Amino acid sequence: MEELVRKAQHGDRDAFYEIISASREKLYRTAYSYLKDEHAALEAVAETTCRAYISINKLRDSRYFTTWLTRILINYCINELKYLSKHTSEDMADFKHICIVDADGGIEERLDLANSLTKIKPKYRDVLILKYFEDFSTEDIAKALNKPVGTVKTWINRGLKQLRDNMKGSEHCV
């Protein structure tokens, strides 16, 4: 991957296309987890791709391409949510469908988990989404959010505590 990134930094369009193609599903899932709308998530991925293509030569270390790309996406999504919150009354933080496989192997909608996630602080929700729904490591989350690893660990712990507190009394308490 690093070699492809270096080639892309030197103007190789095919290399850039290949690394974006490898990342697009993860980018879409991350954008969708923020924006909760298929069209908006696709737009976010397209905009992120465009921004990355324009500024790939600013990337200092090719090892961190995925983290850098995710950071561009997250910043775009956050800005889009701010814009939408000013221009619409819809609650964009509403988690419509979060499915978890239960002990019997079936899929159960966890609407109470979704509702609890919408009630915790956005910074805690962001790290929990990246950690548990997008499988980012703590270090990658820290790089993507430009925060120290210790801060991310604290936010994960506090987010989980708030989530547990919000779900107390629910039949699906974690």
For each residue, the residues with C-beta under 8 A, 3 or more apart:
1: 4 5 19 22 62 65 66
2: 5 6 62 63 65
3: 6 7
4: 1 7 8 15 18 19
5: 1 2 8 9 15 19 56 59 62 65
6: 2 3 9 10 62
7: 3 4 10 12 15
8: 4 5 11 12 13 15 16 19 56
9: 5 6 56 57 59 62
10: 6 7
11: 8
12: 7 8 15 16
13: 8 16 17
14: 17 18
15: 4 5 7 8 12 18 19
16: 8 12 13 19 20 53 56
17: 13 14 20 21
18: 4 14 15 21 22
19: 1 4 5 8 15 16 22 23 65
20: 16 17 23 24 49 52
21: 17 18 24
22: 1 18 19
23: 19 20 26 27 66 69
24: 20 21 27 28 45
25: 28 29
26: 23 29 30 70 134
27: 23 24 30 31 44 45 48 69 70 73
28: 24 25 31 32 41 42 45
29: 25 26 32 33 133 134
30: 26 27 33 34 70 73 74 77 129 130 134
31: 27 28 34 35 40 41 42 44 45 48 73 77
32: 28 29 35 36 37 38 41
33: 29 30 36 129 133 134
34: 30 31 41 44 74 77 78 80 81 129
35: 31 32 40 41 44 77 80 81 92
36: 32 33 40 92 93 94 95 96
37: 32 40 41
38: 32 41 42
39: 42 43
40: 31 35 36 37 43 44 80
41: 28 31 32 34 35 37 38 44 45
42: 28 31 38 39 45 46
43: 39 40 46 47
44: 27 31 34 35 40 41 47 48 73 76 77 80
45: 24 27 28 31 41 42 48 49 73
46: 42 43 49 50
47: 43 44 50 51 76
48: 27 31 44 45 51 52 69 72 73 76
49: 20 45 46 52 53
50: 46 47 53 54
51: 47 48 54 55 72 76
52: 20 48 49 55 56 68 69 72
53: 16 49 50 56
54: 50 51
55: 51 52 58 59
56: 5 8 9 16 52 53 59
57: 9
58: 55
59: 5 9 55 56 62 64 65 68
60: 64
61: 64
62: 1 2 5 6 9 59 65
63: 2
64: 59 60 61 67 68 143
65: 1 2 5 19 59 62 68 69
66: 1 23 69 70 140
67: 64 70 71 140 143 144
68: 52 59 64 65 71 72
69: 23 27 48 52 65 66 72 73
70: 26 27 30 66 67 73 74 136 140 144
71: 67 68 74 75 143 144 145 146
72: 48 51 52 68 69 75 76
73: 27 30 31 44 45 48 69 70 76 77
74: 30 34 70 71 77 78 126 144 145
75: 71 72 78 79
76: 44 47 48 51 72 73 79 80
77: 30 31 34 35 44 73 74 80 81
78: 34 74 75 81 82
79: 75 76 82 83
80: 34 35 40 44 76 77 83 84
81: 34 35 77 78 84 85 92 93
82: 78 79 85 86
83: 79 80 86 87
84: 80 81 87 88 90 92
85: 81 82 88 92
86: 82 83
87: 83 84
88: 84 85 92
89:
90: 84 94
91: 94 118
92: 35 36 81 84 85 88
93: 36 81 118 122 125
94: 36 90 91 114 118
95: 36 98 113 114 115 117 118
96: 36 114
97: 109 114
98: 95 109 110 111 113 114 117 133
99: 107 108 109 110
100: 107 108 110 113
101: 105 106 107 108
102: 105 106 107 108
103:
104:
105: 101 102
106: 101 102
107: 99 100 101 102
108: 99 100 101 102
109: 97 98 99
110: 98 99 100 113 114 172
111: 98 114 115
112: 115 116 167 170 171 172
113: 95 98 100 110 116 117 163 167 172 174
114: 94 95 96 97 98 110 111 117 118
115: 95 111 112 118 119 166
116: 112 113 119 120 163 166 167 170
117: 95 98 113 114 120 125 128 129 163
118: 91 93 94 95 114 115 125
119: 115 116 162 166
120: 116 117 124 125 128 159 162 163 166
121: 124 125 158 159 162
122: 93 125 126
123: 126 127 155
124: 120 121 127 128 155 156 158 159 162
125: 93 117 118 120 121 122 128 129 159
126: 74 122 123 129 130 145
127: 123 124 130 131 141 145 152 155 156 159
128: 117 120 124 125 131 132 133 156 159 160 163
129: 30 33 34 117 125 126 132 133 134
130: 30 126 127 133 134 136 140 141 144
131: 127 128 134 135 136 138 141 156
132: 128 129 135
133: 29 33 98 128 129 130
134: 26 29 30 33 129 130 131
135: 131 132
136: 70 130 131 140 141 144
137: 140 141
138: 131 141 142 149 152 153 156
139: 142 143 149
140: 66 67 70 130 136 137 143 144
141: 127 130 131 136 137 138 144 145 147 152
142: 138 139 145 146 147 148 149 151 152
143: 64 67 71 139 140 146
144: 67 70 71 74 130 136 140 141
145: 71 74 126 127 141 142 152
146: 71 142 143
147: 141 142 151 152 155
148: 142 151 152
149: 138 139 142 152 153
150: 153 154
151: 142 147 148 154 155
152: 127 138 141 142 145 147 148 149 155 156
153: 138 149 150 156 157
154: 150 151 157 158
155: 123 124 127 147 151 152 158 159
156: 124 127 128 131 138 152 153 159 160
157: 153 154 160 161
158: 121 124 154 155 161 162
159: 120 121 124 125 127 128 155 156 162 163
160: 128 156 157 163 164
161: 157 158 164 165
162: 119 120 121 124 158 159 165 166
163: 113 116 117 120 128 159 160 166 167 174
164: 160 161 167 168 173 174
165: 161 162 168
166: 115 116 119 120 162 163
167: 112 113 116 163 164 170 172 173 174
168: 164 165 173
169: 173
170: 112 116 167 173
171: 112
172: 110 112 113 167
173: 164 167 168 169 170
174: 113 163 164 167
